[in-house]
Amino acid sequence: HKLRGGLKICAVKAPAFGDNRKEIMTDLSILTGGIMITEEIGLNLKDSEPSVLGTCKSIIVSKDDTIIMDGAGNKDEIDDRVARIQEDIETTQSEYSKEKLQERLAKLKGGVGIIKVGGGSEVEVSEIKDRITDALNATRAAVDEGIVVGGGCALLYAIQSLESIKGENFDQNVGIDIVRKSLSIPCKTIADNSGAEGVVIVGRLLDERNEFQGYDAQKGEFVNMVETGIIDPTKVVKTALLDAASVASLMITTEAMIVDEKTNDKADAP
């Protein structure tokens, strides 16, 4: 059919392996209203009729991904399949199996959105695409672990949790003090870059002790960060803090560090 041009065909390799592949293909058949062709149910591709095929509104096939949109499957059957997967997630003890089940559940329940990006130049289009990708990744992180107030305020208010912590010796107290000072830097830097006095902004926010209050650097005013929409994914903030602590610990324990020597490239005046 492909060579004669009578029927448009695209062969796609089935995802995953083993039993997981069978389950995914069964999900796909239910989603599109088709029947999975297997010898276990007495079907083979050679003798199958068009009635076993599923349908959908459109399919996008690339080198790495296949996106199926608006499958024509029966809604009740899809809901039953979703409920069965949710039960399996609750009962399974294996983290690997739970992860795979969650992936299948997301594909069955999730929707697909198409964002068309345009711009006056290739550079502008690339910039917009990067911003959309960043927003998408931030949204996924927010779905995983929730959100906190943005603008560096979440880290700033975390300073309050260090007030009651005392180290067992002088060195530990120095470390706690370093973390305490570091937590205020993001909020202070944002305020400084906007032309405000960062130290004053940080001091006022800490005095008010309102964990939803923050500084809108664009408007130059104090606002409720959640209501204004200035938020950060919890995972992003947590990961940034953990990575910073990891790098700092590595620098403290190392015996030597290598840096680029600053050179004066300007030639001496004649």
HELIX and SHEET records of a PDB file:
HELIX    1   1 GLY A   18  THR A   32  1                                  15    
HELIX    2   2 GLU A   39  ILE A   41  5                                   3    
HELIX    3   3 PRO A   50  VAL A   52  5                                   3    
HELIX    4   4 LYS A   75  THR A   91  1                                  17    
HELIX    5   5 GLU A   95  LYS A  109  1                                  15    
HELIX    6   6 GLU A  122  GLU A  145  1                                  24    
HELIX    7   7 CYS A  153  TYR A  157  1                                   5    
HELIX    8   8 ALA A  158  LEU A  162  5                                   5    
HELIX    9   9 PHE A  170  LEU A  183  1                                  14    
HELIX   10  10 ILE A  185  ASN A  193  1                                   9    
HELIX   11  11 GLY A  198  GLU A  208  1                                  11    
HELIX   12  12 MET A  225  THR A  228  1                                   4    
HELIX   13  13 THR A  234  THR A  253  1                                  20    
SHEET    1   A 2 CYS A  56  VAL A  61  0                                        
SHEET    2   A 2 THR A  66  GLY A  71 -1                                        
SHEET    1   B 2 ILE A 147  VAL A 149  0                                        
SHEET    2   B 2 ILE A 231  PRO A 233 -1                                        
SHEET    1   C 2 GLN A 213  ASP A 216  0                                        
SHEET    2   C 2 GLU A 221  ASN A 224 -1                                        
END                                                                             
